[in-house]
């Protein structure tokens, strides 16, 4: 079996979802680190530091989703161009 062409938008959707999940994990880690920093600062912690922790959980998954979607579209399009010249990837399935 030879993969000669992939669906550009389907690859974009899948990579967008995977990157959003990765962004959620990284956003959670940033949030925990920001929470630890605010706790270490005590009561006089800056509100910006507190908002950074909460914002990381919301902003990073959305940012990663967009980057993954656009990157997936570009990668799938490039694969289709290269596969039309080189013949595609040969896969053996059982």
HTML snippet that shows the backbone in 3Dmol.js (N, CA, C, O; Angstrom):
<script src="https://3Dmol.org/build/3Dmol-min.js"></script>
<div id="view" style="width:600px;height:400px;position:relative"></div>
<script>
const pdb = `
ATOM      1  N   UNK A   1       0.846  -1.170   0.000  1.00  0.00           N
ATOM      2  CA  UNK A   1       0.000   0.000   0.000  1.00  0.00           C
ATOM      3  C   UNK A   1       0.898   1.242   0.000  1.00  0.00           C
ATOM      4  O   UNK A   1       1.874   1.304   0.748  1.00  0.00           O
ATOM      5  N   UNK A   2       0.576   2.201  -0.816  1.00  0.00           N
ATOM      6  CA  UNK A   2       1.354   3.433  -0.913  1.00  0.00           C
ATOM      7  C   UNK A   2       0.435   4.616  -0.622  1.00  0.00           C
ATOM      8  O   UNK A   2      -0.618   4.766  -1.242  1.00  0.00           O
ATOM      9  N   UNK A   3       0.842   5.440   0.313  1.00  0.00           N
ATOM     10  CA  UNK A   3       0.087   6.657   0.629  1.00  0.00           C
ATOM     11  C   UNK A   3       0.534   7.728  -0.360  1.00  0.00           C
ATOM     12  O   UNK A   3       1.640   8.261  -0.262  1.00  0.00           O
ATOM     13  N   UNK A   4      -0.342   8.034  -1.310  1.00  0.00           N
ATOM     14  CA  UNK A   4       0.002   9.003  -2.346  1.00  0.00           C
ATOM     15  C   UNK A   4      -0.509  10.399  -2.023  1.00  0.00           C
ATOM     16  O   UNK A   4       0.010  11.390  -2.535  1.00  0.00           O
ATOM     17  N   UNK A   5      -1.530  10.474  -1.169  1.00  0.00           N
ATOM     18  CA  UNK A   5      -2.123  11.774  -0.869  1.00  0.00           C
ATOM     19  C   UNK A   5      -2.787  11.704   0.499  1.00  0.00           C
ATOM     20  O   UNK A   5      -3.350  10.673   0.867  1.00  0.00           O
ATOM     21  N   UNK A   6      -2.725  12.788   1.244  1.00  0.00           N
ATOM     22  CA  UNK A   6      -3.407  12.878   2.534  1.00  0.00           C
ATOM     23  C   UNK A   6      -4.359  14.061   2.494  1.00  0.00           C
ATOM     24  O   UNK A   6      -4.137  15.024   1.760  1.00  0.00           O
ATOM     25  N   UNK A   7      -5.414  13.985   3.283  1.00  0.00           N
ATOM     26  CA  UNK A   7      -6.374  15.090   3.378  1.00  0.00           C
ATOM     27  C   UNK A   7      -5.772  16.244   4.165  1.00  0.00           C
ATOM     28  O   UNK A   7      -5.451  16.098   5.344  1.00  0.00           O
ATOM     29  N   UNK A   8      -5.623  17.376   3.518  1.00  0.00           N
ATOM     30  CA  UNK A   8      -4.945  18.516   4.135  1.00  0.00           C
ATOM     31  C   UNK A   8      -5.690  18.993   5.381  1.00  0.00           C
ATOM     32  O   UNK A   8      -5.074  19.176   6.431  1.00  0.00           O
ATOM     33  N   UNK A   9      -6.982  19.194   5.286  1.00  0.00           N
ATOM     34  CA  UNK A   9      -7.743  19.701   6.435  1.00  0.00           C
ATOM     35  C   UNK A   9      -7.869  18.662   7.545  1.00  0.00           C
ATOM     36  O   UNK A   9      -7.900  19.023   8.722  1.00  0.00           O
ATOM     37  N   UNK A  10      -7.943  17.384   7.192  1.00  0.00           N
ATOM     38  CA  UNK A  10      -8.036  16.353   8.231  1.00  0.00           C
ATOM     39  C   UNK A  10      -6.735  16.261   9.018  1.00  0.00           C
ATOM     40  O   UNK A  10      -6.759  16.088  10.237  1.00  0.00           O
ATOM     41  N   UNK A  11      -5.608  16.374   8.339  1.00  0.00           N
ATOM     42  CA  UNK A  11      -4.325  16.386   9.045  1.00  0.00           C
ATOM     43  C   UNK A  11      -4.239  17.623   9.941  1.00  0.00           C
ATOM     44  O   UNK A  11      -3.755  17.539  11.070  1.00  0.00           O
ATOM     45  N   UNK A  12      -4.705  18.761   9.445  1.00  0.00           N
ATOM     46  CA  UNK A  12      -4.722  19.984  10.246  1.00  0.00           C
ATOM     47  C   UNK A  12      -5.575  19.838  11.490  1.00  0.00           C
ATOM     48  O   UNK A  12      -5.176  20.274  12.570  1.00  0.00           O
ATOM     49  N   UNK A  13      -6.767  19.219  11.352  1.00  0.00           N
ATOM     50  CA  UNK A  13      -7.642  19.017  12.510  1.00  0.00           C
ATOM     51  C   UNK A  13      -6.998  18.111  13.547  1.00  0.00           C
ATOM     52  O   UNK A  13      -7.026  18.410  14.741  1.00  0.00           O
ATOM     53  N   UNK A  14      -6.419  17.005  13.094  1.00  0.00           N
ATOM     54  CA  UNK A  14      -5.821  16.055  14.029  1.00  0.00           C
ATOM     55  C   UNK A  14      -4.635  16.694  14.751  1.00  0.00           C
ATOM     56  O   UNK A  14      -4.529  16.596  15.973  1.00  0.00           O
ATOM     57  N   UNK A  15      -3.754  17.339  14.014  1.00  0.00           N
ATOM     58  CA  UNK A  15      -2.604  17.976  14.659  1.00  0.00           C
ATOM     59  C   UNK A  15      -3.038  19.140  15.543  1.00  0.00           C
ATOM     60  O   UNK A  15      -2.433  19.378  16.589  1.00  0.00           O
ATOM     61  N   UNK A  16      -4.071  19.864  15.140  1.00  0.00           N
ATOM     62  CA  UNK A  16      -4.593  20.935  15.984  1.00  0.00           C
ATOM     63  C   UNK A  16      -5.082  20.403  17.320  1.00  0.00           C
ATOM     64  O   UNK A  16      -4.807  20.995  18.363  1.00  0.00           O
ATOM     65  N   UNK A  17      -5.804  19.293  17.297  1.00  0.00           N
ATOM     66  CA  UNK A  17      -6.288  18.687  18.543  1.00  0.00           C
ATOM     67  C   UNK A  17      -5.136  18.167  19.403  1.00  0.00           C
ATOM     68  O   UNK A  17      -5.128  18.355  20.619  1.00  0.00           O
ATOM     69  N   UNK A  18      -4.175  17.520  18.770  1.00  0.00           N
ATOM     70  CA  UNK A  18      -3.019  17.023  19.527  1.00  0.00           C
ATOM     71  C   UNK A  18      -2.228  18.163  20.155  1.00  0.00           C
ATOM     72  O   UNK A  18      -1.810  18.068  21.308  1.00  0.00           O
ATOM     73  N   UNK A  19      -2.025  19.225  19.412  1.00  0.00           N
ATOM     74  CA  UNK A  19      -1.287  20.367  19.939  1.00  0.00           C
ATOM     75  C   UNK A  19      -2.087  21.075  21.029  1.00  0.00           C
ATOM     76  O   UNK A  19      -1.495  21.573  21.987  1.00  0.00           O
ATOM     77  N   UNK A  20      -3.409  21.134  20.912  1.00  0.00           N
ATOM     78  CA  UNK A  20      -4.231  21.740  21.959  1.00  0.00           C
ATOM     79  C   UNK A  20      -4.103  20.950  23.256  1.00  0.00           C
ATOM     80  O   UNK A  20      -4.015  21.537  24.335  1.00  0.00           O
ATOM     81  N   UNK A  21      -4.092  19.624  23.157  1.00  0.00           N
ATOM     82  CA  UNK A  21      -3.897  18.791  24.343  1.00  0.00           C
ATOM     83  C   UNK A  21      -2.524  19.046  24.954  1.00  0.00           C
ATOM     84  O   UNK A  21      -2.390  19.150  26.173  1.00  0.00           O
ATOM     85  N   UNK A  22      -1.518  19.145  24.111  1.00  0.00           N
ATOM     86  CA  UNK A  22      -0.174  19.463  24.585  1.00  0.00           C
ATOM     87  C   UNK A  22      -0.146  20.845  25.247  1.00  0.00           C
ATOM     88  O   UNK A  22       0.491  21.025  26.285  1.00  0.00           O
ATOM     89  N   UNK A  23      -0.832  21.813  24.648  1.00  0.00           N
ATOM     90  CA  UNK A  23      -0.911  23.149  25.229  1.00  0.00           C
ATOM     91  C   UNK A  23      -1.614  23.153  26.577  1.00  0.00           C
ATOM     92  O   UNK A  23      -1.249  23.926  27.462  1.00  0.00           O
ATOM     93  N   UNK A  24      -2.620  22.294  26.743  1.00  0.00           N
ATOM     94  CA  UNK A  24      -3.309  22.183  28.025  1.00  0.00           C
ATOM     95  C   UNK A  24      -2.373  21.635  29.094  1.00  0.00           C
ATOM     96  O   UNK A  24      -2.370  22.111  30.230  1.00  0.00           O
ATOM     97  N   UNK A  25      -1.587  20.642  28.732  1.00  0.00           N
ATOM     98  CA  UNK A  25      -0.626  20.072  29.681  1.00  0.00           C
ATOM     99  C   UNK A  25       0.431  21.109  30.051  1.00  0.00           C
ATOM    100  O   UNK A  25       0.728  21.298  31.231  1.00  0.00           O
ATOM    101  N   UNK A  26       0.993  21.774  29.064  1.00  0.00           N
ATOM    102  CA  UNK A  26       2.020  22.785  29.328  1.00  0.00           C
ATOM    103  C   UNK A  26       1.418  23.966  30.078  1.00  0.00           C
ATOM    104  O   UNK A  26       2.057  24.511  30.978  1.00  0.00           O
ATOM    105  N   UNK A  27       0.194  24.373  29.723  1.00  0.00           N
ATOM    106  CA  UNK A  27      -0.483  25.449  30.446  1.00  0.00           C
ATOM    107  C   UNK A  27      -0.717  25.100  31.906  1.00  0.00           C
ATOM    108  O   UNK A  27      -0.594  25.959  32.779  1.00  0.00           O
ATOM    109  N   UNK A  28      -1.054  23.844  32.177  1.00  0.00           N
ATOM    110  CA  UNK A  28      -1.216  23.393  33.560  1.00  0.00           C
ATOM    111  C   UNK A  28       0.086  23.469  34.336  1.00  0.00           C
ATOM    112  O   UNK A  28       0.102  23.871  35.499  1.00  0.00           O
ATOM    113  N   UNK A  29       1.184  23.080  33.685  1.00  0.00           N
ATOM    114  CA  UNK A  29       2.488  23.172  34.344  1.00  0.00           C
ATOM    115  C   UNK A  29       2.874  24.626  34.613  1.00  0.00           C
ATOM    116  O   UNK A  29       3.373  24.944  35.692  1.00  0.00           O
ATOM    117  N   UNK A  30       2.646  25.511  33.638  1.00  0.00           N
ATOM    118  CA  UNK A  30       2.922  26.937  33.839  1.00  0.00           C
ATOM    119  C   UNK A  30       2.068  27.486  34.976  1.00  0.00           C
ATOM    120  O   UNK A  30       2.538  28.291  35.780  1.00  0.00           O
ATOM    121  N   UNK A  31       0.815  27.052  35.040  1.00  0.00           N
ATOM    122  CA  UNK A  31      -0.084  27.516  36.082  1.00  0.00           C
ATOM    123  C   UNK A  31       0.408  27.072  37.461  1.00  0.00           C
ATOM    124  O   UNK A  31       0.383  27.846  38.417  1.00  0.00           O
ATOM    125  N   UNK A  32       0.852  25.829  37.551  1.00  0.00           N
ATOM    126  CA  UNK A  32       1.389  25.347  38.833  1.00  0.00           C
ATOM    127  C   UNK A  32       2.644  26.106  39.235  1.00  0.00           C
ATOM    128  O   UNK A  32       2.821  26.446  40.405  1.00  0.00           O
ATOM    129  N   UNK A  33       3.518  26.373  38.265  1.00  0.00           N
ATOM    130  CA  UNK A  33       4.723  27.137  38.574  1.00  0.00           C
ATOM    131  C   UNK A  33       4.383  28.566  38.983  1.00  0.00           C
ATOM    132  O   UNK A  33       5.010  29.106  39.894  1.00  0.00           O
ATOM    133  N   UNK A  34       3.413  29.183  38.337  1.00  0.00           N
ATOM    134  CA  UNK A  34       2.991  30.532  38.709  1.00  0.00           C
ATOM    135  C   UNK A  34       2.357  30.536  40.098  1.00  0.00           C
ATOM    136  O   UNK A  34       2.573  31.461  40.881  1.00  0.00           O
ATOM    137  N   UNK A  35       1.572  29.500  40.400  1.00  0.00           N
ATOM    138  CA  UNK A  35       0.971  29.385  41.722  1.00  0.00           C
ATOM    139  C   UNK A  35       2.048  29.229  42.791  1.00  0.00           C
ATOM    140  O   UNK A  35       1.950  29.822  43.866  1.00  0.00           O
ATOM    141  N   UNK A  36       3.066  28.440  42.501  1.00  0.00           N
ATOM    142  CA  UNK A  36       4.171  28.282  43.443  1.00  0.00           C
ATOM    143  C   UNK A  36       4.911  29.604  43.643  1.00  0.00           C
ATOM    144  O   UNK A  36       5.318  29.931  44.758  1.00  0.00           O
ATOM    145  N   UNK A  37       5.082  30.353  42.569  1.00  0.00           N
ATOM    146  CA  UNK A  37       5.747  31.653  42.676  1.00  0.00           C
ATOM    147  C   UNK A  37       4.936  32.646  43.472  1.00  0.00           C
ATOM    148  O   UNK A  37       5.493  33.394  44.276  1.00  0.00           O
ATOM    149  N   UNK A  38       3.623  32.672  43.266  1.00  0.00           N
ATOM    150  CA  UNK A  38       2.749  33.585  44.009  1.00  0.00           C
ATOM    151  C   UNK A  38       2.736  33.202  45.483  1.00  0.00           C
ATOM    152  O   UNK A  38       2.735  34.071  46.355  1.00  0.00           O
ATOM    153  N   UNK A  39       2.725  31.909  45.759  1.00  0.00           N
ATOM    154  CA  UNK A  39       2.741  31.442  47.140  1.00  0.00           C
ATOM    155  C   UNK A  39       4.045  31.826  47.822  1.00  0.00           C
ATOM    156  O   UNK A  39       4.043  32.212  48.990  1.00  0.00           O
ATOM    157  N   UNK A  40       5.145  31.725  47.113  1.00  0.00           N
ATOM    158  CA  UNK A  40       6.440  32.085  47.684  1.00  0.00           C
ATOM    159  C   UNK A  40       6.545  33.584  47.937  1.00  0.00           C
ATOM    160  O   UNK A  40       7.236  34.010  48.862  1.00  0.00           O
ATOM    161  N   UNK A  41       5.862  34.390  47.119  1.00  0.00           N
ATOM    162  CA  UNK A  41       5.890  35.852  47.267  1.00  0.00           C
ATOM    163  C   UNK A  41       5.110  36.300  48.500  1.00  0.00           C
ATOM    164  O   UNK A  41       5.433  37.326  49.098  1.00  0.00           O
ATOM    165  N   UNK A  42       4.124  35.566  48.870  1.00  0.00           N
ATOM    166  CA  UNK A  42       3.290  35.963  50.004  1.00  0.00           C
ATOM    167  C   UNK A  42       2.111  36.793  49.539  1.00  0.00           C
ATOM    168  O   UNK A  42       1.672  36.674  48.395  1.00  0.00           O
ATOM    169  N   UNK A  43       1.604  37.626  50.415  1.00  0.00           N
ATOM    170  CA  UNK A  43       0.410  38.417  50.124  1.00  0.00           C
ATOM    171  C   UNK A  43       0.662  39.535  49.127  1.00  0.00           C
ATOM    172  O   UNK A  43      -0.276  39.979  48.465  1.00  0.00           O
ATOM    173  N   UNK A  44       1.861  39.992  49.002  1.00  0.00           N
ATOM    174  CA  UNK A  44       2.156  41.134  48.139  1.00  0.00           C
ATOM    175  C   UNK A  44       2.457  40.733  46.699  1.00  0.00           C
ATOM    176  O   UNK A  44       3.113  41.482  45.977  1.00  0.00           O
ATOM    177  N   UNK A  45       1.998  39.589  46.283  1.00  0.00           N
ATOM    178  CA  UNK A  45       2.254  39.130  44.912  1.00  0.00           C
ATOM    179  C   UNK A  45       1.498  40.019  43.927  1.00  0.00           C
ATOM    180  O   UNK A  45       0.383  40.467  44.197  1.00  0.00           O
ATOM    181  N   UNK A  46       2.113  40.255  42.812  1.00  0.00           N
ATOM    182  CA  UNK A  46       1.511  41.098  41.781  1.00  0.00           C
ATOM    183  C   UNK A  46       0.309  40.387  41.154  1.00  0.00           C
ATOM    184  O   UNK A  46       0.345  39.174  40.945  1.00  0.00           O
ATOM    185  N   UNK A  47      -0.748  41.137  40.854  1.00  0.00           N
ATOM    186  CA  UNK A  47      -1.904  40.519  40.182  1.00  0.00           C
ATOM    187  C   UNK A  47      -1.550  39.949  38.809  1.00  0.00           C
ATOM    188  O   UNK A  47      -2.168  38.987  38.353  1.00  0.00           O
ATOM    189  N   UNK A  48      -0.553  40.545  38.155  1.00  0.00           N
ATOM    190  CA  UNK A  48      -0.143  40.026  36.848  1.00  0.00           C
ATOM    191  C   UNK A  48       0.394  38.610  36.969  1.00  0.00           C
ATOM    192  O   UNK A  48       0.153  37.782  36.090  1.00  0.00           O
ATOM    193  N   UNK A  49       1.111  38.321  38.031  1.00  0.00           N
ATOM    194  CA  UNK A  49       1.637  36.969  38.247  1.00  0.00           C
ATOM    195  C   UNK A  49       0.500  35.983  38.493  1.00  0.00           C
ATOM    196  O   UNK A  49       0.556  34.835  38.052  1.00  0.00           O
ATOM    197  N   UNK A  50      -0.514  36.433  39.190  1.00  0.00           N
ATOM    198  CA  UNK A  50      -1.665  35.563  39.444  1.00  0.00           C
ATOM    199  C   UNK A  50      -2.448  35.308  38.155  1.00  0.00           C
ATOM    200  O   UNK A  50      -2.888  34.187  37.903  1.00  0.00           O
ATOM    201  N   UNK A  51      -2.618  36.348  37.346  1.00  0.00           N
ATOM    202  CA  UNK A  51      -3.352  36.198  36.083  1.00  0.00           C
ATOM    203  C   UNK A  51      -2.590  35.356  35.081  1.00  0.00           C
ATOM    204  O   UNK A  51      -3.198  34.684  34.248  1.00  0.00           O
ATOM    205  N   UNK A  52      -1.258  35.383  35.148  1.00  0.00           N
ATOM    206  CA  UNK A  52      -0.459  34.581  34.229  1.00  0.00           C
ATOM    207  C   UNK A  52      -0.755  33.099  34.418  1.00  0.00           C
ATOM    208  O   UNK A  52      -0.854  32.356  33.442  1.00  0.00           O
ATOM    209  N   UNK A  53      -0.897  32.670  35.657  1.00  0.00           N
ATOM    210  CA  UNK A  53      -1.186  31.265  35.928  1.00  0.00           C
ATOM    211  C   UNK A  53      -2.519  30.831  35.368  1.00  0.00           C
ATOM    212  O   UNK A  53      -2.623  29.768  34.757  1.00  0.00           O
ATOM    213  N   UNK A  54      -3.541  31.642  35.570  1.00  0.00           N
ATOM    214  CA  UNK A  54      -4.871  31.323  35.052  1.00  0.00           C
ATOM    215  C   UNK A  54      -4.892  31.465  33.531  1.00  0.00           C
ATOM    216  O   UNK A  54      -5.495  30.646  32.837  1.00  0.00           O
ATOM    217  N   UNK A  55      -4.244  32.487  33.022  1.00  0.00           N
ATOM    218  CA  UNK A  55      -4.209  32.716  31.578  1.00  0.00           C
ATOM    219  C   UNK A  55      -3.500  31.621  30.815  1.00  0.00           C
ATOM    220  O   UNK A  55      -3.840  31.335  29.667  1.00  0.00           O
ATOM    221  N   UNK A  56      -2.510  31.004  31.449  1.00  0.00           N
ATOM    222  CA  UNK A  56      -1.760  29.942  30.774  1.00  0.00           C
ATOM    223  C   UNK A  56      -2.652  28.753  30.441  1.00  0.00           C
ATOM    224  O   UNK A  56      -2.467  28.102  29.413  1.00  0.00           O
ATOM    225  N   UNK A  57      -3.613  28.471  31.306  1.00  0.00           N
ATOM    226  CA  UNK A  57      -4.509  27.336  31.068  1.00  0.00           C
ATOM    227  C   UNK A  57      -5.447  27.620  29.901  1.00  0.00           C
ATOM    228  O   UNK A  57      -5.866  26.693  29.209  1.00  0.00           O
ATOM    229  N   UNK A  58      -5.780  28.883  29.674  1.00  0.00           N
ATOM    230  CA  UNK A  58      -6.705  29.243  28.604  1.00  0.00           C
ATOM    231  C   UNK A  58      -5.965  29.575  27.314  1.00  0.00           C
ATOM    232  O   UNK A  58      -6.334  29.091  26.244  1.00  0.00           O
ATOM    233  N   UNK A  59      -4.930  30.392  27.408  1.00  0.00           N
ATOM    234  CA  UNK A  59      -4.259  30.914  26.215  1.00  0.00           C
ATOM    235  C   UNK A  59      -3.387  29.867  25.532  1.00  0.00           C
ATOM    236  O   UNK A  59      -3.424  29.753  24.307  1.00  0.00           O
ATOM    237  N   UNK A  60      -2.614  29.109  26.279  1.00  0.00           N
ATOM    238  CA  UNK A  60      -1.693  28.158  25.652  1.00  0.00           C
ATOM    239  C   UNK A  60      -2.392  27.078  24.828  1.00  0.00           C
ATOM    240  O   UNK A  60      -1.934  26.797  23.721  1.00  0.00           O
ATOM    241  N   UNK A  61      -3.481  26.452  25.306  1.00  0.00           N
ATOM    242  CA  UNK A  61      -4.142  25.471  24.436  1.00  0.00           C
ATOM    243  C   UNK A  61      -4.677  26.080  23.141  1.00  0.00           C
ATOM    244  O   UNK A  61      -4.596  25.457  22.082  1.00  0.00           O
ATOM    245  N   UNK A  62      -5.219  27.284  23.222  1.00  0.00           N
ATOM    246  CA  UNK A  62      -5.744  27.936  22.014  1.00  0.00           C
ATOM    247  C   UNK A  62      -4.597  28.269  21.064  1.00  0.00           C
ATOM    248  O   UNK A  62      -4.697  28.041  19.859  1.00  0.00           O
ATOM    249  N   UNK A  63      -3.513  28.805  21.609  1.00  0.00           N
ATOM    250  CA  UNK A  63      -2.350  29.137  20.795  1.00  0.00           C
ATOM    251  C   UNK A  63      -1.760  27.887  20.143  1.00  0.00           C
ATOM    252  O   UNK A  63      -1.446  27.897  18.953  1.00  0.00           O
ATOM    253  N   UNK A  64      -1.611  26.819  20.913  1.00  0.00           N
ATOM    254  CA  UNK A  64      -1.073  25.569  20.369  1.00  0.00           C
ATOM    255  C   UNK A  64      -2.013  24.971  19.326  1.00  0.00           C
ATOM    256  O   UNK A  64      -1.554  24.414  18.329  1.00  0.00           O
ATOM    257  N   UNK A  65      -3.331  25.081  19.549  1.00  0.00           N
ATOM    258  CA  UNK A  65      -4.296  24.569  18.567  1.00  0.00           C
ATOM    259  C   UNK A  65      -4.112  25.265  17.228  1.00  0.00           C
ATOM    260  O   UNK A  65      -4.066  24.608  16.188  1.00  0.00           O
ATOM    261  N   UNK A  66      -4.009  26.580  17.245  1.00  0.00           N
ATOM    262  CA  UNK A  66      -3.849  27.343  16.003  1.00  0.00           C
ATOM    263  C   UNK A  66      -2.537  26.982  15.317  1.00  0.00           C
ATOM    264  O   UNK A  66      -2.501  26.771  14.105  1.00  0.00           O
ATOM    265  N   UNK A  67      -1.458  26.914  16.096  1.00  0.00           N
ATOM    266  CA  UNK A  67      -0.150  26.563  15.526  1.00  0.00           C
ATOM    267  C   UNK A  67      -0.171  25.148  14.956  1.00  0.00           C
ATOM    268  O   UNK A  67       0.354  24.915  13.867  1.00  0.00           O
ATOM    269  N   UNK A  68      -0.772  24.200  15.680  1.00  0.00           N
ATOM    270  CA  UNK A  68      -0.848  22.826  15.203  1.00  0.00           C
ATOM    271  C   UNK A  68      -1.690  22.686  13.955  1.00  0.00           C
ATOM    272  O   UNK A  68      -1.340  21.934  13.046  1.00  0.00           O
ATOM    273  N   UNK A  69      -2.807  23.411  13.905  1.00  0.00           N
ATOM    274  CA  UNK A  69      -3.693  23.358  12.744  1.00  0.00           C
ATOM    275  C   UNK A  69      -2.993  23.909  11.501  1.00  0.00           C
ATOM    276  O   UNK A  69      -2.991  23.274  10.446  1.00  0.00           O
ATOM    277  N   UNK A  70      -2.408  25.079  11.633  1.00  0.00           N
ATOM    278  CA  UNK A  70      -1.716  25.689  10.488  1.00  0.00           C
ATOM    279  C   UNK A  70      -0.501  24.860  10.090  1.00  0.00           C
ATOM    280  O   UNK A  70      -0.253  24.650   8.902  1.00  0.00           O
ATOM    281  N   UNK A  71       0.256  24.389  11.079  1.00  0.00           N
ATOM    282  CA  UNK A  71       1.415  23.539  10.781  1.00  0.00           C
ATOM    283  C   UNK A  71       1.012  22.236  10.108  1.00  0.00           C
ATOM    284  O   UNK A  71       1.706  21.763   9.208  1.00  0.00           O
ATOM    285  N   UNK A  72      -0.106  21.648  10.537  1.00  0.00           N
ATOM    286  CA  UNK A  72      -0.601  20.416   9.926  1.00  0.00           C
ATOM    287  C   UNK A  72      -1.029  20.620   8.484  1.00  0.00           C
ATOM    288  O   UNK A  72      -0.768  19.775   7.628  1.00  0.00           O
ATOM    289  N   UNK A  73      -1.684  21.739   8.215  1.00  0.00           N
ATOM    290  CA  UNK A  73      -2.097  22.051   6.846  1.00  0.00           C
ATOM    291  C   UNK A  73      -0.876  22.222   5.951  1.00  0.00           C
ATOM    292  O   UNK A  73      -0.834  21.697   4.839  1.00  0.00           O
ATOM    293  N   UNK A  74       0.107  22.953   6.436  1.00  0.00           N
ATOM    294  CA  UNK A  74       1.322  23.170   5.641  1.00  0.00           C
ATOM    295  C   UNK A  74       2.060  21.857   5.415  1.00  0.00           C
ATOM    296  O   UNK A  74       2.503  21.579   4.301  1.00  0.00           O
ATOM    297  N   UNK A  75       2.196  21.047   6.467  1.00  0.00           N
ATOM    298  CA  UNK A  75       2.904  19.769   6.339  1.00  0.00           C
ATOM    299  C   UNK A  75       2.181  18.820   5.386  1.00  0.00           C
ATOM    300  O   UNK A  75       2.824  18.160   4.569  1.00  0.00           O
ATOM    301  N   UNK A  76       0.847  18.744   5.479  1.00  0.00           N
ATOM    302  CA  UNK A  76       0.085  17.862   4.588  1.00  0.00           C
ATOM    303  C   UNK A  76       0.172  18.335   3.147  1.00  0.00           C
ATOM    304  O   UNK A  76       0.306  17.520   2.234  1.00  0.00           O
ATOM    305  N   UNK A  77       0.098  19.631   2.933  1.00  0.00           N
ATOM    306  CA  UNK A  77       0.215  20.176   1.579  1.00  0.00           C
ATOM    307  C   UNK A  77       1.592  19.868   1.001  1.00  0.00           C
ATOM    308  O   UNK A  77       1.713  19.453  -0.152  1.00  0.00           O
ATOM    309  N   UNK A  78       2.634  20.074   1.816  1.00  0.00           N
ATOM    310  CA  UNK A  78       3.987  19.768   1.345  1.00  0.00           C
ATOM    311  C   UNK A  78       4.150  18.278   1.060  1.00  0.00           C
ATOM    312  O   UNK A  78       4.806  17.896   0.091  1.00  0.00           O
ATOM    313  N   UNK A  79       3.552  17.437   1.908  1.00  0.00           N
ATOM    314  CA  UNK A  79       3.622  16.000   1.655  1.00  0.00           C
ATOM    315  C   UNK A  79       2.976  15.655   0.325  1.00  0.00           C
ATOM    316  O   UNK A  79       3.529  14.878  -0.453  1.00  0.00           O
ATOM    317  N   UNK A  80       1.810  16.228   0.060  1.00  0.00           N
ATOM    318  CA  UNK A  80       1.122  15.943  -1.203  1.00  0.00           C
ATOM    319  C   UNK A  80       1.960  16.371  -2.400  1.00  0.00           C
ATOM    320  O   UNK A  80       1.996  15.669  -3.411  1.00  0.00           O
ATOM    321  N   UNK A  81       2.629  17.507  -2.299  1.00  0.00           N
ATOM    322  CA  UNK A  81       3.493  17.973  -3.387  1.00  0.00           C
ATOM    323  C   UNK A  81       4.666  17.021  -3.583  1.00  0.00           C
ATOM    324  O   UNK A  81       4.965  16.617  -4.706  1.00  0.00           O
ATOM    325  N   UNK A  82       5.323  16.669  -2.495  1.00  0.00           N
ATOM    326  CA  UNK A  82       6.493  15.785  -2.581  1.00  0.00           C
ATOM    327  C   UNK A  82       6.080  14.379  -3.011  1.00  0.00           C
ATOM    328  O   UNK A  82       6.782  13.747  -3.800  1.00  0.00           O
ATOM    329  N   UNK A  83       4.948  13.880  -2.503  1.00  0.00           N
ATOM    330  CA  UNK A  83       4.495  12.538  -2.862  1.00  0.00           C
ATOM    331  C   UNK A  83       4.134  12.438  -4.336  1.00  0.00           C
ATOM    332  O   UNK A  83       4.285  11.376  -4.940  1.00  0.00           O
ATOM    333  N   UNK A  84       3.659  13.527  -4.920  1.00  0.00           N
ATOM    334  CA  UNK A  84       3.341  13.484  -6.345  1.00  0.00           C
ATOM    335  C   UNK A  84       4.601  13.350  -7.195  1.00  0.00           C
ATOM    336  O   UNK A  84       4.552  12.828  -8.308  1.00  0.00           O
ATOM    337  N   UNK A  85       5.713  13.814  -6.676  1.00  0.00           N
ATOM    338  CA  UNK A  85       6.989  13.718  -7.391  1.00  0.00           C
ATOM    339  C   UNK A  85       7.720  12.430  -7.022  1.00  0.00           C
ATOM    340  O   UNK A  85       8.212  11.721  -7.900  1.00  0.00           O
ATOM    341  N   UNK A  86       7.793  12.127  -5.730  1.00  0.00           N
ATOM    342  CA  UNK A  86       8.586  10.999  -5.246  1.00  0.00           C
ATOM    343  C   UNK A  86       7.814   9.679  -5.186  1.00  0.00           C
ATOM    344  O   UNK A  86       8.422   8.615  -5.072  1.00  0.00           O
ATOM    345  N   UNK A  87       6.501   9.736  -5.260  1.00  0.00           N
ATOM    346  CA  UNK A  87       5.738   8.496  -5.286  1.00  0.00           C
ATOM    347  C   UNK A  87       5.067   8.120  -3.986  1.00  0.00           C
ATOM    348  O   UNK A  87       4.324   7.138  -3.972  1.00  0.00           O
ATOM    349  N   UNK A  88       5.271   8.815  -2.916  1.00  0.00           N
ATOM    350  CA  UNK A  88       4.575   8.538  -1.661  1.00  0.00           C
ATOM    351  C   UNK A  88       5.336   7.626  -0.726  1.00  0.00           C
ATOM    352  O   UNK A  88       6.471   7.239  -1.006  1.00  0.00           O
ATOM    353  N   UNK A  89       4.711   7.284   0.381  1.00  0.00           N
ATOM    354  CA  UNK A  89       5.302   6.409   1.406  1.00  0.00           C
ATOM    355  C   UNK A  89       4.689   5.032   1.273  1.00  0.00           C
ATOM    356  O   UNK A  89       3.470   4.885   1.192  1.00  0.00           O
ATOM    357  N   UNK A  90       5.539   4.034   1.253  1.00  0.00           N
ATOM    358  CA  UNK A  90       5.058   2.660   1.159  1.00  0.00           C
ATOM    359  C   UNK A  90       4.833   2.128   2.569  1.00  0.00           C
ATOM    360  O   UNK A  90       5.719   2.192   3.420  1.00  0.00           O
ATOM    361  N   UNK A  91       3.622   1.597   2.802  1.00  0.00           N
ATOM    362  CA  UNK A  91       3.240   1.051   4.109  1.00  0.00           C
ATOM    363  C   UNK A  91       2.782  -0.379   3.916  1.00  0.00           C
ATOM    364  O   UNK A  91       2.016  -0.681   3.000  1.00  0.00           O
ATOM    365  N   UNK A  92       3.253  -1.252   4.779  1.00  0.00           N
ATOM    366  CA  UNK A  92       2.834  -2.654   4.718  1.00  0.00           C
ATOM    367  C   UNK A  92       1.893  -2.918   5.895  1.00  0.00           C
ATOM    368  O   UNK A  92       2.274  -2.758   7.054  1.00  0.00           O
ATOM    369  N   UNK A  93       0.665  -3.322   5.583  1.00  0.00           N
ATOM    370  CA  UNK A  93      -0.342  -3.617   6.619  1.00  0.00           C
ATOM    371  C   UNK A  93      -0.638  -5.101   6.614  1.00  0.00           C
ATOM    372  O   UNK A  93      -0.628  -5.746   5.565  1.00  0.00           O
ATOM    373  N   UNK A  94      -0.900  -5.635   7.790  1.00  0.00           N
ATOM    374  CA  UNK A  94      -1.269  -7.049   7.906  1.00  0.00           C
ATOM    375  C   UNK A  94      -2.696  -7.177   8.326  1.00  0.00           C
ATOM    376  O   UNK A  94      -3.197  -8.291   8.479  1.00  0.00           O
TER     377      UNK A  94
END
`;
const viewer = $3Dmol.createViewer("view");
viewer.addModel(pdb, "pdb");
viewer.setStyle({}, {cartoon: {color: "spectrum"}});
viewer.zoomTo();
viewer.render();
</script>
